[in-house]
Amino acid sequence: MNFSNKTRYALRMMVDIAANQERGKVKIKDISARQDISQKYLEQIITILTKNDLVKGERGPQGGYTLTRPASEISVAEIVNVIEGISAVPCIKENGVVCERKDVCTTIGMWQRINEAVNKIMSETTIQDLLDEANAKGIIFIGDPMPEYII
């Protein structure tokens, strides 16, 4: 099962916003620098996340993005579904099996179980879980103070 870069980057973006929004609205250029992802690509992704009410944004010099709900209330499944959907094989979609061979397919049951297992894991995993795991590994530090620049 392969997920697109867009999905992987959307998850990284959401974790980054969750980690940094306590200091204020999070700017795309800052996410781009921290995550080493093209700013143009992040702009495409943030549009999808905004339209699906996962983030809210404000324009202007003090603008940026924040999550619309606490990170503990946003599941990985929600994000994956708005970006590309969760499906182990093309013949299984959210609304069930869409293959014309479903009644005679010898492997459809296995694919359905795989889909259900992946969906369950993603539904039970939140952005907060990913953030806590990254924090425990020392990858992201929650509430890092802003660097102090002295000129």
N, C-alpha and C positions, 0 to 999 in steps of 0.2 A: 504494500500500500504506500503510495507516494503522495505527499501533499505538495502543492505548488510553493514556489518561493513566496508568492503573494500571501499565502496563508501563514507560512512560517514567519514572515516579516510582520504581518499583522499581530501575531501573538507577541513577538518581541516588542513591538511598538506599544501594545496595551500594557505590558509589564513595565516598560520604561515610563509610561505616563503615570501608572499607579505608584511607582517608586519616587517620582519627582514632583507630583502635583501639590504636595503639601507646601512647597516653596512658592507656588504660584502656577499660573498657566504654563504648560510645557510647549515649547516651540518645536516645529518640525526640524529646523536646522540643528537644534541641540540633539534631538533624537537621532538624526542622521549622523552626527559626529560620534555620538556614544555607541551607536549600533553598527556603524560602518555600512550604512545602506543609503543608496542614492536618495537625495531629497525629492527629486521628481517622482520616484517610485513611491515614496512614503506619501506624497500628496495625493496620488491616485488611491492609495489604500485608505487614507484618512477620510476621503470623500465617501467611500462605501461605509465605513464605520460611523460616520456622522449621519448619513441617510438612514441608517438602521438604529439610530439612537443609542449607540454604545459610547460615543464620545460627544462632547459639545465643544464648539470652538468660538473664539472671539477674534475679530480682526483688529489690526492696529498695532502700535508699538508695544502695548501692554497685553496684546492678545496671545493666544495659544490654545491649547487643548486640555481638557480634564475629562475624567470618566463621568458618565451620567449617573452611575450608581457606585456603591462601594465595590472594590475589587473582589470582595468575598461573595458578591452576588452576581458576578459575571462569569459564566462558565466558558471553558474552552470550546465546547460544542456550539455555543451561540456564535462565537467568532468564526469558527471553521464553516459553519452553515451559511453565514452571510457572505463569506468570501468565495467558497467553492462547493460546499456541501460535503457530507460524509457518505462515502460509498466505497465498499471494497471492490466492487466490479460495476461496470456500466449498467448491467441489467437490474440492479437493485437501487431504488431511489427512496427518498423519505416516505413516500406514500405507498411503498411496497414494491413487489416484483413487477417489472415492466417488460419482461422478455416474453416473446411469443412461444418460447419453448419451456416455459415454467412448469407445465404439467408433466413434461417428460425429461426434464433436466436432472441428471444424476448428481450434480454438485450444488444445486441451488440452496439446499438446506444448510450445507457447510458455509456458503457465502453469507447467508442470512445470519447465522450464528456469529461469524466473524464481525459482520456489520454491527450486530447488537452489542458485542463485547467492546468494540472500539467506541461506539456511541455511549455506552455506559461509563467507560473510563473518562471520556471527554466531558460528559455531562456532570460527572462527580468532581471534576478538577476545575478549580476557579483560578482567575488571574491572581488572587491572593496566595493560593497554593504555590503557583509558579514563582511569585515574588518571594515568598518565604523560603522556598528551596534555593533560589539564587542568593538570597541573603545568607543562608546557612553555609553555602559554599564560598562565600566571599566574592561573588560575582557582581552583585549589586548590594549597596549598603543603603538600607531604608533610612530616610531622614538625614542623609549626608548633608552637612552644612554647606552652604554656598561658599566657594572659594573667596577668600578676602584678597582683593587686589589693592596694593598700595602704590600710588604713583608719586 
